[in-house]
Amino acid sequence: MREPHIILQTWPFNCLTCQHAWEGVYEAWHCDDGRGGQVVTWRYKGTASMPPWIDPSCPSCSSLRVKTLPPGARPPADDERREPPIVPRQRRP
């Protein structure tokens, strides 16, 4: 069995409740499973963890309504997260 291959991945998150955006750096440990396959385990801040897309919670409001973006995607800027203003419909004369 050979040594694990460790890849650092930055995962962006966006809370759908409070609009807070943040990033988490995860270690993806790729190892042989001993039967010819591959196993990936995850670490966050040096501790074994679930994959980033499994049940993330917002560090600001503790909401579970969190969108996980793919690694390398940038979280939306503050201006992009705000909902567009409501414009009243114009009536035709």
Chimera marker file (.cmm) of the C-alpha trace (Angstrom):
<marker_set name="trace">
<marker id="1" x="0.000" y="0.000" z="0.000" r="1" g="1" b="0" radius="0.5"/>
<marker id="2" x="1.454" y="3.361" z="-0.966" r="1" g="1" b="0" radius="0.5"/>
<marker id="3" x="1.354" y="6.707" z="0.806" r="1" g="1" b="0" radius="0.5"/>
<marker id="4" x="-1.824" y="8.802" z="0.537" r="1" g="1" b="0" radius="0.5"/>
<marker id="5" x="-1.960" y="11.631" z="-1.962" r="1" g="1" b="0" radius="0.5"/>
<marker id="6" x="-3.201" y="14.779" z="-0.186" r="1" g="1" b="0" radius="0.5"/>
<marker id="7" x="-4.887" y="17.581" z="-2.121" r="1" g="1" b="0" radius="0.5"/>
<marker id="8" x="-5.868" y="20.909" z="-0.527" r="1" g="1" b="0" radius="0.5"/>
<marker id="9" x="-9.209" y="22.177" z="-1.821" r="1" g="1" b="0" radius="0.5"/>
<marker id="10" x="-10.879" y="25.509" z="-1.094" r="1" g="1" b="0" radius="0.5"/>
<marker id="11" x="-14.664" y="25.164" z="-1.036" r="1" g="1" b="0" radius="0.5"/>
<marker id="12" x="-16.855" y="28.302" z="-1.184" r="1" g="1" b="0" radius="0.5"/>
<marker id="13" x="-20.149" y="28.341" z="0.724" r="1" g="1" b="0" radius="0.5"/>
<marker id="14" x="-23.118" y="30.700" z="0.645" r="1" g="1" b="0" radius="0.5"/>
<marker id="15" x="-25.856" y="30.842" z="3.303" r="1" g="1" b="0" radius="0.5"/>
<marker id="16" x="-29.307" y="31.121" z="1.758" r="1" g="1" b="0" radius="0.5"/>
<marker id="17" x="-30.746" y="32.508" z="5.014" r="1" g="1" b="0" radius="0.5"/>
<marker id="18" x="-28.425" y="35.397" z="5.956" r="1" g="1" b="0" radius="0.5"/>
<marker id="19" x="-26.452" y="35.647" z="2.663" r="1" g="1" b="0" radius="0.5"/>
<marker id="20" x="-23.122" y="35.150" z="4.486" r="1" g="1" b="0" radius="0.5"/>
<marker id="21" x="-20.355" y="33.866" z="2.166" r="1" g="1" b="0" radius="0.5"/>
<marker id="22" x="-17.226" y="32.067" z="3.342" r="1" g="1" b="0" radius="0.5"/>
<marker id="23" x="-14.637" y="29.532" z="2.257" r="1" g="1" b="0" radius="0.5"/>
<marker id="24" x="-13.302" y="26.396" z="3.927" r="1" g="1" b="0" radius="0.5"/>
<marker id="25" x="-10.001" y="24.685" z="3.129" r="1" g="1" b="0" radius="0.5"/>
<marker id="26" x="-10.303" y="20.882" z="3.176" r="1" g="1" b="0" radius="0.5"/>
<marker id="27" x="-7.708" y="18.164" z="2.749" r="1" g="1" b="0" radius="0.5"/>
<marker id="28" x="-8.785" y="15.348" z="0.406" r="1" g="1" b="0" radius="0.5"/>
<marker id="29" x="-6.745" y="12.223" z="1.232" r="1" g="1" b="0" radius="0.5"/>
<marker id="30" x="-6.692" y="9.826" z="-1.739" r="1" g="1" b="0" radius="0.5"/>
<marker id="31" x="-5.583" y="6.276" z="-0.802" r="1" g="1" b="0" radius="0.5"/>
<marker id="32" x="-5.705" y="2.774" z="-2.240" r="1" g="1" b="0" radius="0.5"/>
<marker id="33" x="-8.369" y="0.613" z="-0.623" r="1" g="1" b="0" radius="0.5"/>
<marker id="34" x="-6.226" y="-2.546" z="-0.840" r="1" g="1" b="0" radius="0.5"/>
<marker id="35" x="-8.483" y="-4.111" z="-3.507" r="1" g="1" b="0" radius="0.5"/>
<marker id="36" x="-7.504" y="-2.003" z="-6.502" r="1" g="1" b="0" radius="0.5"/>
<marker id="37" x="-9.937" y="0.828" z="-5.818" r="1" g="1" b="0" radius="0.5"/>
<marker id="38" x="-9.511" y="4.257" z="-4.348" r="1" g="1" b="0" radius="0.5"/>
<marker id="39" x="-10.812" y="5.788" z="-1.121" r="1" g="1" b="0" radius="0.5"/>
<marker id="40" x="-11.101" y="9.499" z="-0.393" r="1" g="1" b="0" radius="0.5"/>
<marker id="41" x="-11.238" y="10.747" z="3.188" r="1" g="1" b="0" radius="0.5"/>
<marker id="42" x="-11.657" y="14.367" z="4.227" r="1" g="1" b="0" radius="0.5"/>
<marker id="43" x="-10.046" y="16.537" z="6.896" r="1" g="1" b="0" radius="0.5"/>
<marker id="44" x="-10.976" y="20.029" z="7.996" r="1" g="1" b="0" radius="0.5"/>
<marker id="45" x="-8.570" y="21.951" z="10.238" r="1" g="1" b="0" radius="0.5"/>
<marker id="46" x="-6.591" y="18.738" z="10.783" r="1" g="1" b="0" radius="0.5"/>
<marker id="47" x="-9.579" y="16.694" z="11.996" r="1" g="1" b="0" radius="0.5"/>
<marker id="48" x="-11.415" y="13.953" z="10.097" r="1" g="1" b="0" radius="0.5"/>
<marker id="49" x="-14.652" y="15.350" z="8.699" r="1" g="1" b="0" radius="0.5"/>
<marker id="50" x="-17.503" y="14.667" z="6.348" r="1" g="1" b="0" radius="0.5"/>
<marker id="51" x="-17.105" y="15.853" z="2.737" r="1" g="1" b="0" radius="0.5"/>
<marker id="52" x="-17.712" y="19.605" z="2.374" r="1" g="1" b="0" radius="0.5"/>
<marker id="53" x="-21.058" y="19.126" z="0.620" r="1" g="1" b="0" radius="0.5"/>
<marker id="54" x="-22.591" y="17.024" z="3.446" r="1" g="1" b="0" radius="0.5"/>
<marker id="55" x="-24.643" y="19.103" z="5.915" r="1" g="1" b="0" radius="0.5"/>
<marker id="56" x="-22.682" y="22.374" z="6.013" r="1" g="1" b="0" radius="0.5"/>
<marker id="57" x="-23.972" y="24.979" z="8.455" r="1" g="1" b="0" radius="0.5"/>
<marker id="58" x="-23.532" y="28.745" z="8.413" r="1" g="1" b="0" radius="0.5"/>
<marker id="59" x="-20.962" y="30.017" z="10.948" r="1" g="1" b="0" radius="0.5"/>
<marker id="60" x="-22.879" y="33.302" z="11.156" r="1" g="1" b="0" radius="0.5"/>
<marker id="61" x="-26.500" y="32.214" z="11.763" r="1" g="1" b="0" radius="0.5"/>
<marker id="62" x="-26.195" y="28.380" z="12.157" r="1" g="1" b="0" radius="0.5"/>
<marker id="63" x="-28.643" y="27.820" z="9.305" r="1" g="1" b="0" radius="0.5"/>
<marker id="64" x="-28.509" y="24.554" z="7.397" r="1" g="1" b="0" radius="0.5"/>
<marker id="65" x="-29.731" y="26.284" z="4.221" r="1" g="1" b="0" radius="0.5"/>
<marker id="66" x="-26.241" y="26.484" z="2.742" r="1" g="1" b="0" radius="0.5"/>
<marker id="67" x="-25.232" y="26.233" z="-0.896" r="1" g="1" b="0" radius="0.5"/>
<marker id="68" x="-21.888" y="24.552" z="-1.523" r="1" g="1" b="0" radius="0.5"/>
<marker id="69" x="-20.112" y="25.784" z="-4.630" r="1" g="1" b="0" radius="0.5"/>
<marker id="70" x="-17.532" y="23.690" z="-6.495" r="1" g="1" b="0" radius="0.5"/>
<marker id="71" x="-13.884" y="24.086" z="-5.476" r="1" g="1" b="0" radius="0.5"/>
<marker id="72" x="-12.289" y="27.086" z="-7.134" r="1" g="1" b="0" radius="0.5"/>
<marker id="73" x="-15.598" y="28.890" z="-7.709" r="1" g="1" b="0" radius="0.5"/>
<marker id="74" x="-15.701" y="32.300" z="-6.163" r="1" g="1" b="0" radius="0.5"/>
<marker id="75" x="-18.436" y="33.129" z="-3.667" r="1" g="1" b="0" radius="0.5"/>
<marker id="76" x="-20.722" y="35.951" z="-4.797" r="1" g="1" b="0" radius="0.5"/>
<marker id="77" x="-19.667" y="39.468" z="-3.796" r="1" g="1" b="0" radius="0.5"/>
<marker id="78" x="-21.909" y="41.419" z="-1.419" r="1" g="1" b="0" radius="0.5"/>
<marker id="79" x="-23.492" y="43.346" z="-4.295" r="1" g="1" b="0" radius="0.5"/>
<marker id="80" x="-24.266" y="40.141" z="-6.208" r="1" g="1" b="0" radius="0.5"/>
<marker id="81" x="-25.939" y="38.440" z="-3.225" r="1" g="1" b="0" radius="0.5"/>
<marker id="82" x="-28.533" y="41.130" z="-2.693" r="1" g="1" b="0" radius="0.5"/>
<marker id="83" x="-31.844" y="40.552" z="-4.333" r="1" g="1" b="0" radius="0.5"/>
<marker id="84" x="-32.648" y="42.924" z="-7.178" r="1" g="1" b="0" radius="0.5"/>
<marker id="85" x="-34.984" y="45.764" z="-6.276" r="1" g="1" b="0" radius="0.5"/>
<marker id="86" x="-38.653" y="45.191" z="-6.955" r="1" g="1" b="0" radius="0.5"/>
<marker id="87" x="-39.747" y="47.351" z="-9.847" r="1" g="1" b="0" radius="0.5"/>
<marker id="88" x="-43.469" y="47.935" z="-10.211" r="1" g="1" b="0" radius="0.5"/>
<marker id="89" x="-44.961" y="46.820" z="-13.498" r="1" g="1" b="0" radius="0.5"/>
<marker id="90" x="-45.862" y="49.594" z="-15.846" r="1" g="1" b="0" radius="0.5"/>
<marker id="91" x="-49.372" y="49.697" z="-17.181" r="1" g="1" b="0" radius="0.5"/>
<marker id="92" x="-50.015" y="50.209" z="-20.822" r="1" g="1" b="0" radius="0.5"/>
<marker id="93" x="-52.210" y="53.201" z="-21.663" r="1" g="1" b="0" radius="0.5"/>
<link id1="1" id2="2" r="1" g="1" b="0" radius="0.2"/>
<link id1="2" id2="3" r="1" g="1" b="0" radius="0.2"/>
<link id1="3" id2="4" r="1" g="1" b="0" radius="0.2"/>
<link id1="4" id2="5" r="1" g="1" b="0" radius="0.2"/>
<link id1="5" id2="6" r="1" g="1" b="0" radius="0.2"/>
<link id1="6" id2="7" r="1" g="1" b="0" radius="0.2"/>
<link id1="7" id2="8" r="1" g="1" b="0" radius="0.2"/>
<link id1="8" id2="9" r="1" g="1" b="0" radius="0.2"/>
<link id1="9" id2="10" r="1" g="1" b="0" radius="0.2"/>
<link id1="10" id2="11" r="1" g="1" b="0" radius="0.2"/>
<link id1="11" id2="12" r="1" g="1" b="0" radius="0.2"/>
<link id1="12" id2="13" r="1" g="1" b="0" radius="0.2"/>
<link id1="13" id2="14" r="1" g="1" b="0" radius="0.2"/>
<link id1="14" id2="15" r="1" g="1" b="0" radius="0.2"/>
<link id1="15" id2="16" r="1" g="1" b="0" radius="0.2"/>
<link id1="16" id2="17" r="1" g="1" b="0" radius="0.2"/>
<link id1="17" id2="18" r="1" g="1" b="0" radius="0.2"/>
<link id1="18" id2="19" r="1" g="1" b="0" radius="0.2"/>
<link id1="19" id2="20" r="1" g="1" b="0" radius="0.2"/>
<link id1="20" id2="21" r="1" g="1" b="0" radius="0.2"/>
<link id1="21" id2="22" r="1" g="1" b="0" radius="0.2"/>
<link id1="22" id2="23" r="1" g="1" b="0" radius="0.2"/>
<link id1="23" id2="24" r="1" g="1" b="0" radius="0.2"/>
<link id1="24" id2="25" r="1" g="1" b="0" radius="0.2"/>
<link id1="25" id2="26" r="1" g="1" b="0" radius="0.2"/>
<link id1="26" id2="27" r="1" g="1" b="0" radius="0.2"/>
<link id1="27" id2="28" r="1" g="1" b="0" radius="0.2"/>
<link id1="28" id2="29" r="1" g="1" b="0" radius="0.2"/>
<link id1="29" id2="30" r="1" g="1" b="0" radius="0.2"/>
<link id1="30" id2="31" r="1" g="1" b="0" radius="0.2"/>
<link id1="31" id2="32" r="1" g="1" b="0" radius="0.2"/>
<link id1="32" id2="33" r="1" g="1" b="0" radius="0.2"/>
<link id1="33" id2="34" r="1" g="1" b="0" radius="0.2"/>
<link id1="34" id2="35" r="1" g="1" b="0" radius="0.2"/>
<link id1="35" id2="36" r="1" g="1" b="0" radius="0.2"/>
<link id1="36" id2="37" r="1" g="1" b="0" radius="0.2"/>
<link id1="37" id2="38" r="1" g="1" b="0" radius="0.2"/>
<link id1="38" id2="39" r="1" g="1" b="0" radius="0.2"/>
<link id1="39" id2="40" r="1" g="1" b="0" radius="0.2"/>
<link id1="40" id2="41" r="1" g="1" b="0" radius="0.2"/>
<link id1="41" id2="42" r="1" g="1" b="0" radius="0.2"/>
<link id1="42" id2="43" r="1" g="1" b="0" radius="0.2"/>
<link id1="43" id2="44" r="1" g="1" b="0" radius="0.2"/>
<link id1="44" id2="45" r="1" g="1" b="0" radius="0.2"/>
<link id1="45" id2="46" r="1" g="1" b="0" radius="0.2"/>
<link id1="46" id2="47" r="1" g="1" b="0" radius="0.2"/>
<link id1="47" id2="48" r="1" g="1" b="0" radius="0.2"/>
<link id1="48" id2="49" r="1" g="1" b="0" radius="0.2"/>
<link id1="49" id2="50" r="1" g="1" b="0" radius="0.2"/>
<link id1="50" id2="51" r="1" g="1" b="0" radius="0.2"/>
<link id1="51" id2="52" r="1" g="1" b="0" radius="0.2"/>
<link id1="52" id2="53" r="1" g="1" b="0" radius="0.2"/>
<link id1="53" id2="54" r="1" g="1" b="0" radius="0.2"/>
<link id1="54" id2="55" r="1" g="1" b="0" radius="0.2"/>
<link id1="55" id2="56" r="1" g="1" b="0" radius="0.2"/>
<link id1="56" id2="57" r="1" g="1" b="0" radius="0.2"/>
<link id1="57" id2="58" r="1" g="1" b="0" radius="0.2"/>
<link id1="58" id2="59" r="1" g="1" b="0" radius="0.2"/>
<link id1="59" id2="60" r="1" g="1" b="0" radius="0.2"/>
<link id1="60" id2="61" r="1" g="1" b="0" radius="0.2"/>
<link id1="61" id2="62" r="1" g="1" b="0" radius="0.2"/>
<link id1="62" id2="63" r="1" g="1" b="0" radius="0.2"/>
<link id1="63" id2="64" r="1" g="1" b="0" radius="0.2"/>
<link id1="64" id2="65" r="1" g="1" b="0" radius="0.2"/>
<link id1="65" id2="66" r="1" g="1" b="0" radius="0.2"/>
<link id1="66" id2="67" r="1" g="1" b="0" radius="0.2"/>
<link id1="67" id2="68" r="1" g="1" b="0" radius="0.2"/>
<link id1="68" id2="69" r="1" g="1" b="0" radius="0.2"/>
<link id1="69" id2="70" r="1" g="1" b="0" radius="0.2"/>
<link id1="70" id2="71" r="1" g="1" b="0" radius="0.2"/>
<link id1="71" id2="72" r="1" g="1" b="0" radius="0.2"/>
<link id1="72" id2="73" r="1" g="1" b="0" radius="0.2"/>
<link id1="73" id2="74" r="1" g="1" b="0" radius="0.2"/>
<link id1="74" id2="75" r="1" g="1" b="0" radius="0.2"/>
<link id1="75" id2="76" r="1" g="1" b="0" radius="0.2"/>
<link id1="76" id2="77" r="1" g="1" b="0" radius="0.2"/>
<link id1="77" id2="78" r="1" g="1" b="0" radius="0.2"/>
<link id1="78" id2="79" r="1" g="1" b="0" radius="0.2"/>
<link id1="79" id2="80" r="1" g="1" b="0" radius="0.2"/>
<link id1="80" id2="81" r="1" g="1" b="0" radius="0.2"/>
<link id1="81" id2="82" r="1" g="1" b="0" radius="0.2"/>
<link id1="82" id2="83" r="1" g="1" b="0" radius="0.2"/>
<link id1="83" id2="84" r="1" g="1" b="0" radius="0.2"/>
<link id1="84" id2="85" r="1" g="1" b="0" radius="0.2"/>
<link id1="85" id2="86" r="1" g="1" b="0" radius="0.2"/>
<link id1="86" id2="87" r="1" g="1" b="0" radius="0.2"/>
<link id1="87" id2="88" r="1" g="1" b="0" radius="0.2"/>
<link id1="88" id2="89" r="1" g="1" b="0" radius="0.2"/>
<link id1="89" id2="90" r="1" g="1" b="0" radius="0.2"/>
<link id1="90" id2="91" r="1" g="1" b="0" radius="0.2"/>
<link id1="91" id2="92" r="1" g="1" b="0" radius="0.2"/>
<link id1="92" id2="93" r="1" g="1" b="0" radius="0.2"/>
</marker_set>
